[in-house]
Amino acid sequence: MFISTLDLFKVGIGPSSSHTMGPMTAAYQFRELIRLNLLKQIKPSWQIICILKGSLAHTGKGHATDRAIVMGINGYLPTELSQLDINQLFASLISKKQIIFDGGCSVGFSADESIIFDKTNTLPQHPNGMVFQLIDGHGVEQLSETYFSIGGGFIHTLDEISKLEAPINMQALEDYPYPFDSAKIMLDMAGSSGLSIADMKRANELYLASDKSITGKELDHQIYAVWQVMIGSITRGLETDGVLPGGLNVKRRAKNLYQSLQLKPDLSSMNDYLCAYAMAVNEENAAGHVVVTAPTNGAAGVIPAVLYYFLVKENGPHRCIQDFFHTAGAIGGLIKHRSSISGAEVGCQGEVGAAASMAAAGLCAVKGGTAKQVENAAEIALEHHLGMTCDPVNGLVQVPCIERNGFGAIKAYTAASLALRGTGEHFMPLDSCIEAMKQTGLEMSEKYKETSLGGLALSHTEC
């Protein structure tokens, strides 16, 4: 198993990595299937149909899944939208009611009629399923593909996910310098090599990068570029007020919170700043703006808030940025490999819980923690998110998601502090905690896994 740090931290748009970025990528890939296999045969009378299943059907409207499908099927990817006016682009695309390929070939596609929200049938492989079909003028299917959006913007086809023991593409570890696929093996390797978790992860990243002729300096630059996007999300969120889109009339609060802290710094605390930073990012996400999956959009504020506070408020050295990301990436990779980071699969414990675990590990590492202390910090943060449901009101990544990121950041900082004050020896191993999260997710009712059919989503009443 090898999951790159740069795969876990991807630049994209809000409000959801699994419900927005993943479906957009899937739609783009289906467009490519048509282009590569049937471009010379298609006619304007043919139609593309997309059937959303499970959680995508239940909360797709609130997560802008339909908008994402429209953009992807028209040839756009999440990373290409960061500098565009998305609302203007979407309006232009839906007005055409057709998909135009190179050379002028086209097929029919209407956002209102071609995207079907099937709330009755969930595909057994994963709750975030979608079926794309190309239908000819006689109603005969000419091409079909099923995709699954498994969290963090990752997608798989039906064939791919059926061949996996865990729902993620895994590169074989045999040839990597430090092939750990569990926290126990990770700690054993750190002990025998004398290296930090970040050093081992970086060595593995450089092995992967060698196939792409990427140097260590270029790898550092790519990670730093991701960090700059995170900083941009914090800054924009702290400077923007108003009402978030979607119909709940939720007001942005990060700007006012931050200004109040600036006016009365003697009355401010670490928790206040962590909440301001994390909420700033997730308000940007809720607005559909540019964020970084960390490891998902719904949990995008936790990791940047923790690192930003360490650098800005505690004067942490900037040379620590690389170690923070590689350590967090190592923990995130273990969680994704051994369980899930998808709210639709295991609830919010897999999103904010995973983010807090990654942030705690990264912070513990850059504050001088040993490998054992880092593993302890990751376990503490994850343990105290176990059982957390994903029940967004109206299917929007706003309530309780925005505040929840602030509390995730606070728990991450607390977990790192506790671990640093210990020896690293502790009762519950991280591997066992990840397994508990997985089993809890499997036994959790579907009502609490990003379907908005239970919990806070049903307790909300209009006043």
C-alpha positions as CSV (number, residue, x, y, z in Angstrom):
1,M,0.0,0.0,0.0
2,F,1.3,3.4,-0.9
3,I,-0.8,6.6,-0.9
4,S,1.1,9.7,-1.7
5,T,0.9,12.8,0.4
6,L,0.0,14.8,-2.7
7,D,-2.9,12.5,-3.4
8,L,-4.3,13.1,0.0
9,F,-3.8,16.9,-0.3
10,K,-5.4,17.9,-3.6
11,V,-6.4,21.4,-4.8
12,G,-10.0,21.6,-5.8
13,I,-13.3,23.3,-5.2
14,G,-16.0,23.0,-2.6
15,P,-18.3,22.0,-1.1
16,S,-17.4,18.3,-1.1
17,S,-14.5,16.1,-2.3
18,S,-16.7,13.0,-2.5
19,H,-19.9,14.7,-3.8
20,T,-18.4,17.4,-5.9
21,M,-14.8,16.7,-6.9
22,G,-15.2,12.9,-7.3
23,P,-18.4,13.1,-9.5
24,M,-16.8,15.8,-11.6
25,T,-13.8,13.6,-12.3
26,A,-16.0,10.6,-13.0
27,A,-18.1,12.6,-15.5
28,Y,-14.9,13.8,-17.2
29,Q,-13.6,10.2,-17.4
30,F,-16.9,9.0,-19.0
31,R,-16.6,11.9,-21.6
32,E,-13.1,10.5,-22.3
33,L,-14.5,7.0,-22.8
34,I,-16.9,8.3,-25.4
35,R,-14.2,10.3,-27.1
36,L,-11.8,7.4,-27.3
37,N,-14.3,4.7,-28.3
38,L,-17.3,6.1,-30.0
39,L,-16.5,9.6,-31.2
40,K,-17.0,8.7,-34.9
41,Q,-20.4,7.1,-34.2
42,I,-22.2,9.5,-32.0
43,K,-25.0,11.6,-33.2
44,P,-26.9,14.6,-31.9
45,S,-29.9,12.4,-31.2
46,W,-27.9,10.3,-28.7
47,Q,-28.1,11.1,-25.0
48,I,-25.9,10.9,-21.9
49,I,-27.6,9.9,-18.7
50,C,-26.2,10.0,-15.2
51,I,-27.9,8.1,-12.4
52,L,-26.8,9.1,-8.9
53,K,-27.1,6.4,-6.2
54,G,-27.1,6.3,-2.4
55,S,-25.7,9.2,-0.6
56,L,-25.0,11.0,-3.9
57,A,-28.8,10.9,-4.6
58,H,-29.8,11.9,-1.1
59,T,-27.5,14.9,-0.6
60,G,-26.3,15.6,-4.1
61,K,-28.4,18.8,-4.5
62,G,-26.9,20.3,-1.3
63,H,-23.4,19.2,-2.3
64,A,-23.7,20.6,-5.9
65,T,-23.2,17.1,-7.4
66,D,-25.4,18.0,-10.4
67,R,-23.3,21.1,-11.1
68,A,-20.2,19.0,-10.8
69,I,-21.5,16.4,-13.3
70,V,-22.4,19.2,-15.8
71,M,-18.9,20.6,-15.6
72,G,-17.1,17.3,-15.8
73,I,-19.1,16.0,-18.7
74,N,-18.2,19.2,-20.5
75,G,-14.5,18.6,-20.1
76,Y,-13.6,20.4,-16.9
77,L,-11.7,19.1,-13.9
78,P,-11.7,20.5,-10.3
79,T,-8.1,21.9,-10.6
80,E,-9.0,23.9,-13.7
81,L,-11.9,25.8,-12.0
82,S,-9.9,27.6,-9.4
83,Q,-9.5,30.8,-11.5
84,L,-12.9,30.7,-13.2
85,D,-16.3,32.2,-12.4
86,I,-18.1,28.9,-11.7
87,N,-21.6,30.3,-11.5
88,Q,-21.2,32.0,-14.9
89,L,-19.6,28.8,-16.4
90,F,-22.4,26.6,-15.1
91,A,-25.1,28.9,-16.5
92,S,-23.4,28.8,-19.9
93,L,-23.0,25.1,-20.0
94,I,-26.6,24.1,-19.0
95,S,-28.1,26.5,-21.6
96,K,-26.6,24.4,-24.4
97,K,-28.3,21.2,-23.5
98,Q,-25.7,19.3,-25.4
99,I,-22.1,18.0,-25.0
100,I,-19.8,19.1,-27.8
101,F,-16.7,17.1,-28.6
102,D,-13.7,18.0,-30.7
103,G,-14.6,18.2,-34.3
104,G,-18.1,19.4,-33.6
105,C,-19.7,16.0,-32.8
106,S,-22.3,16.3,-30.1
107,V,-24.8,14.4,-27.9
108,G,-27.8,15.5,-25.9
109,F,-27.5,16.3,-22.2
110,S,-29.9,18.3,-20.0
111,A,-29.0,18.9,-16.4
112,D,-32.7,18.8,-15.4
113,E,-33.5,15.6,-17.3
114,S,-30.2,13.7,-17.8
115,I,-29.2,13.6,-14.1
116,I,-31.4,11.2,-12.1
117,F,-31.3,11.1,-8.3
118,D,-32.2,7.5,-7.5
119,K,-32.8,7.5,-3.7
120,T,-34.2,4.0,-3.6
121,N,-31.3,1.8,-4.9
122,T,-27.8,2.0,-3.3
123,L,-25.1,0.0,-5.0
124,P,-23.6,-2.6,-2.7
125,Q,-19.9,-1.8,-3.3
126,H,-20.1,1.8,-1.9
127,P,-22.8,4.3,-0.9
128,N,-21.4,6.9,-3.3
129,G,-22.2,5.3,-6.7
130,M,-23.1,6.7,-10.1
131,V,-23.9,5.1,-13.4
132,F,-23.2,6.9,-16.7
133,Q,-24.9,5.7,-19.9
134,L,-24.7,6.7,-23.5
135,I,-28.1,6.0,-25.2
136,D,-28.6,6.1,-28.9
137,G,-31.6,7.6,-30.7
138,H,-33.6,4.3,-30.4
139,G,-33.1,4.1,-26.6
140,V,-30.4,1.4,-26.9
141,E,-27.4,1.6,-24.5
142,Q,-24.1,2.0,-26.5
143,L,-21.8,2.6,-23.5
144,S,-22.0,2.4,-19.8
145,E,-19.7,2.8,-16.8
146,T,-20.2,2.7,-13.1
147,Y,-18.1,4.9,-10.8
148,F,-17.7,5.2,-7.0
149,S,-16.6,8.4,-5.3
150,I,-14.8,7.0,-2.2
151,G,-13.8,10.2,-0.4
152,G,-11.1,12.8,-0.8
153,G,-11.8,13.2,-4.5
154,F,-10.7,9.6,-5.3
155,I,-12.9,7.6,-7.7
156,H,-13.0,4.0,-8.9
157,T,-14.8,2.1,-11.6
158,L,-17.0,-0.9,-10.8
159,D,-14.2,-3.2,-12.1
160,E,-11.6,-1.5,-10.0
161,I,-13.5,-1.4,-6.8
162,S,-14.5,-5.1,-7.2
163,K,-10.8,-6.1,-7.3
164,L,-9.8,-4.2,-4.1
165,E,-9.6,-5.5,-0.6
166,A,-10.0,-1.9,0.5
167,P,-11.7,0.8,-1.6
168,I,-8.5,2.5,-2.8
169,N,-5.9,1.9,-5.5
170,M,-2.8,0.7,-3.8
171,Q,0.7,0.7,-5.2
172,A,2.7,-2.3,-4.2
173,L,5.1,-1.5,-1.3
174,E,7.8,-4.1,-1.9
175,D,10.2,-1.8,-3.7
176,Y,9.7,1.2,-1.5
177,P,12.5,2.0,1.0
178,Y,10.1,1.9,4.0
179,P,7.1,-0.3,3.2
180,F,4.8,0.2,6.2
181,D,1.1,-0.4,5.9
182,S,0.3,-0.3,9.6
183,A,1.2,1.9,12.5
184,K,3.0,-1.0,14.2
185,I,5.3,-1.6,11.2
186,M,5.8,2.1,10.9
187,L,7.0,2.4,14.5
188,D,9.2,-0.7,14.1
189,M,10.8,0.8,11.0
190,A,11.4,4.1,12.7
191,G,13.0,2.3,15.6
192,S,15.3,0.2,13.4
193,S,16.3,2.9,11.0
194,G,16.6,5.8,13.4
195,L,14.5,7.9,11.1
196,S,11.5,10.0,11.8
197,I,8.1,9.2,10.3
198,A,8.5,12.2,8.0
199,D,11.9,11.1,6.8
200,M,10.6,7.6,5.9
201,K,7.5,9.0,4.2
202,R,9.7,11.5,2.2
203,A,11.9,8.6,1.1
204,N,8.9,6.7,-0.2
205,E,7.6,9.9,-1.9
206,L,10.9,10.4,-3.6
207,Y,10.9,6.7,-4.8
208,L,7.5,7.3,-6.3
209,A,8.6,10.7,-7.8
210,S,11.6,9.1,-9.5
211,D,9.3,7.5,-12.0
212,K,8.1,11.0,-13.0
213,S,11.6,12.4,-12.9
214,I,10.7,14.7,-10.0
215,T,13.5,15.8,-7.8
216,G,13.4,16.3,-4.0
217,K,13.4,20.0,-4.5
218,E,10.5,19.8,-6.9
219,L,8.6,17.6,-4.4
220,D,9.2,20.2,-1.7
221,H,7.9,22.9,-4.0
222,Q,4.7,21.0,-4.8
223,I,4.0,20.5,-1.1
224,Y,4.7,24.2,-0.4
225,A,2.4,25.2,-3.3
226,V,-0.4,23.2,-1.6
227,W,0.3,25.0,1.7
228,Q,0.0,28.3,-0.1
229,V,-3.5,27.4,-1.4
230,M,-4.4,26.5,2.2
231,I,-3.1,29.9,3.4
232,G,-5.2,31.6,0.7
233,S,-8.3,29.8,1.9
234,I,-7.7,31.0,5.4
235,T,-7.0,34.6,4.3
236,R,-10.0,34.8,2.1
237,G,-12.3,33.3,4.7
238,L,-11.1,35.8,7.4
239,E,-11.7,38.7,5.0
240,T,-15.2,37.7,3.7
241,D,-18.6,38.1,5.3
242,G,-22.1,37.6,4.1
243,V,-24.5,34.7,3.7
244,L,-23.5,31.2,2.4
245,P,-25.4,29.8,-0.6
246,G,-27.8,26.9,-0.3
247,G,-31.0,28.3,1.4
248,L,-30.1,27.9,5.1
249,N,-29.1,31.5,5.3
250,V,-26.1,30.6,7.4
251,K,-24.0,33.7,8.0
252,R,-20.2,33.6,7.7
253,R,-18.7,34.1,11.2
254,A,-14.9,33.7,10.8
255,K,-14.3,37.3,9.8
256,N,-16.2,38.8,12.8
257,L,-14.6,36.3,15.1
258,Y,-11.1,37.1,13.9
259,Q,-11.7,40.8,14.1
260,S,-13.0,40.5,17.7
261,L,-9.8,38.6,18.6
262,Q,-7.7,41.3,17.1
263,L,-9.5,44.0,19.0
264,K,-9.2,42.3,22.4
265,P,-6.1,40.0,22.1
266,D,-5.8,39.8,25.9
267,L,-9.2,38.0,26.0
268,S,-8.4,35.6,23.1
269,S,-7.2,32.0,23.4
270,M,-5.7,29.4,21.3
271,N,-9.1,27.8,20.9
272,D,-10.5,31.0,19.5
273,Y,-7.9,31.4,16.9
274,L,-8.0,27.7,15.8
275,C,-11.8,28.0,15.4
276,A,-11.4,31.3,13.4
277,Y,-8.8,29.7,11.0
278,A,-10.7,26.4,10.6
279,M,-14.1,28.0,10.1
280,A,-12.6,30.5,7.6
281,V,-11.5,27.6,5.4
282,N,-14.8,25.7,5.6
283,E,-16.9,28.8,4.9
284,E,-14.8,29.1,1.7
285,N,-15.6,25.4,1.0
286,A,-19.3,25.9,1.7
287,A,-19.3,28.8,-0.8
288,G,-17.9,26.5,-3.5
289,H,-14.5,28.2,-3.6
290,V,-11.0,26.8,-3.8
291,V,-9.8,24.6,-0.9
292,V,-7.4,21.6,-0.4
293,T,-8.7,18.1,0.5
294,A,-7.2,17.5,3.9
295,P,-8.0,14.7,3.6
296,T,-11.6,15.7,2.4
297,N,-13.3,19.0,1.6
298,G,-15.7,18.6,4.6
299,A,-12.7,18.4,6.9
300,A,-10.5,20.9,4.9
301,G,-10.1,23.4,7.8
302,V,-8.6,21.3,10.5
303,I,-5.1,20.7,9.2
304,P,-4.4,24.2,7.8
305,A,-5.8,25.8,11.1
306,V,-3.4,23.8,13.2
307,L,-0.3,24.4,11.1
308,Y,-1.1,28.1,10.6
309,Y,-1.5,28.6,14.3
310,F,1.8,26.9,15.0
311,L,3.6,29.1,12.4
312,V,1.9,32.4,13.1
313,K,1.1,32.3,16.8
314,E,3.9,30.1,18.1
315,N,6.6,31.3,15.6
316,G,7.2,27.8,14.3
317,P,10.0,27.6,11.8
318,H,8.9,27.3,8.1
319,R,11.3,24.5,7.5
320,C,8.9,22.3,9.5
321,I,6.2,22.6,6.8
322,Q,7.5,19.6,4.9
323,D,7.8,17.4,8.0
324,F,4.3,18.3,9.0
325,F,2.8,17.4,5.7
326,H,4.7,14.1,5.3
327,T,3.8,13.0,8.9
328,A,0.2,13.9,8.4
329,G,0.3,12.1,5.0
330,A,1.7,9.0,6.6
331,I,-1.2,8.9,9.1
332,G,-3.8,9.8,6.6
333,G,-2.6,7.0,4.3
334,L,-2.9,4.4,7.1
335,I,-6.4,5.6,7.9
336,K,-7.5,5.5,4.3
337,H,-5.9,2.1,3.6
338,R,-7.1,0.4,6.8
339,S,-10.6,2.1,7.0
340,S,-12.0,5.1,5.1
341,I,-12.1,8.9,4.9
342,S,-15.6,8.9,3.4
343,G,-18.4,10.3,5.4
344,A,-20.9,8.3,3.3
345,E,-19.0,5.1,4.3
346,V,-18.1,5.6,8.0
347,G,-19.6,9.0,9.1
348,C,-17.8,12.1,10.1
349,Q,-15.3,10.2,12.2
350,G,-13.7,9.3,8.9
351,E,-13.5,13.0,7.8
352,V,-13.0,15.4,10.7
353,G,-11.7,12.5,12.8
354,A,-9.1,11.5,10.3
355,A,-8.1,15.2,9.7
356,A,-7.7,15.7,13.5
357,S,-5.5,12.6,13.7
358,M,-3.4,13.7,10.8
359,A,-3.0,17.2,12.3
360,A,-2.2,16.0,15.7
361,A,0.5,13.7,14.3
362,G,2.0,16.5,12.2
363,L,2.0,19.0,15.0
364,C,3.6,16.5,17.5
365,A,6.3,15.8,14.9
366,V,7.3,19.4,14.3
367,K,7.3,20.1,18.0
368,G,10.0,17.5,18.5
369,G,7.9,14.4,19.2
370,T,9.3,10.9,18.8
371,A,7.7,8.4,16.4
372,K,6.0,6.8,19.4
373,Q,4.6,10.2,20.6
374,V,3.4,11.0,17.1
375,E,1.6,7.7,16.9
376,N,0.1,8.4,20.3
377,A,-1.1,11.9,19.2
378,A,-2.7,10.5,16.1
379,E,-4.5,7.8,18.2
380,I,-5.8,10.3,20.8
381,A,-7.3,12.6,18.3
382,L,-8.9,9.8,16.3
383,E,-10.2,8.0,19.4
384,H,-12.2,11.1,20.6
385,H,-14.0,11.3,17.2
386,L,-15.2,7.7,17.2
387,G,-18.9,7.4,16.5
388,M,-19.2,10.9,15.0
389,T,-22.1,11.0,12.5
390,C,-22.3,12.8,9.2
391,D,-25.8,14.4,9.2
392,P,-25.6,17.7,7.3
393,V,-28.7,19.8,7.4
394,N,-30.3,20.1,4.0
395,G,-27.4,18.1,2.6
396,L,-25.2,21.3,2.8
397,V,-21.6,21.2,4.1
398,Q,-22.5,24.0,6.6
399,V,-24.3,22.8,9.7
400,P,-22.6,21.2,11.7
401,C,-19.6,20.9,9.4
402,I,-18.1,24.4,9.7
403,E,-18.0,24.5,13.5
404,R,-17.0,20.9,13.6
405,N,-13.7,21.7,11.9
406,G,-12.9,24.2,14.6
407,F,-13.5,21.6,17.3
408,G,-11.4,19.1,15.3
409,A,-8.5,21.5,15.3
410,I,-8.8,22.1,19.0
411,K,-8.8,18.3,19.6
412,A,-5.8,17.9,17.4
413,Y,-3.8,20.5,19.3
414,T,-4.9,18.9,22.6
415,A,-3.9,15.5,21.5
416,A,-0.5,16.6,20.4
417,S,0.1,18.4,23.7
418,L,-0.9,15.3,25.7
419,A,1.3,13.0,23.7
420,L,4.3,15.3,24.0
421,R,3.9,15.2,27.8
422,G,4.1,11.4,27.8
423,T,6.7,8.9,26.7
424,G,4.7,7.6,23.8
425,E,3.7,4.4,25.7
426,H,-0.1,4.1,25.8
427,F,-2.9,1.6,26.1
428,M,-4.7,1.7,22.7
429,P,-2.6,1.3,19.5
430,L,-3.5,3.5,16.5
431,D,-4.1,0.4,14.4
432,S,-6.7,-0.8,16.9
433,C,-8.3,2.7,16.9
434,I,-8.5,2.7,13.1
435,E,-10.1,-0.7,13.2
436,A,-12.6,0.4,15.8
437,M,-13.5,3.4,13.5
438,K,-14.0,1.0,10.6
439,Q,-16.3,-1.3,12.5
440,T,-18.2,1.6,14.0
441,G,-18.8,2.9,10.5
442,L,-20.0,-0.5,9.2
443,E,-22.5,-0.8,12.1
444,M,-23.6,2.9,11.9
445,S,-27.1,3.4,10.4
446,E,-27.2,4.7,6.9
447,K,-29.2,7.6,8.3
448,Y,-26.1,9.0,9.8
449,K,-23.7,8.6,6.9
450,E,-24.2,11.7,4.6
451,T,-27.7,11.0,3.6
452,S,-29.4,13.7,5.7
453,L,-32.0,11.2,6.8
454,G,-31.3,11.4,10.5
455,G,-29.7,13.3,13.4
456,L,-29.3,17.0,13.1
457,A,-30.6,16.9,9.5
458,L,-34.1,15.9,10.8
459,S,-34.0,17.9,14.1
460,H,-33.8,21.2,12.3
461,T,-37.0,23.2,12.2
462,E,-37.8,26.5,10.7
463,C,-38.5,29.3,13.3
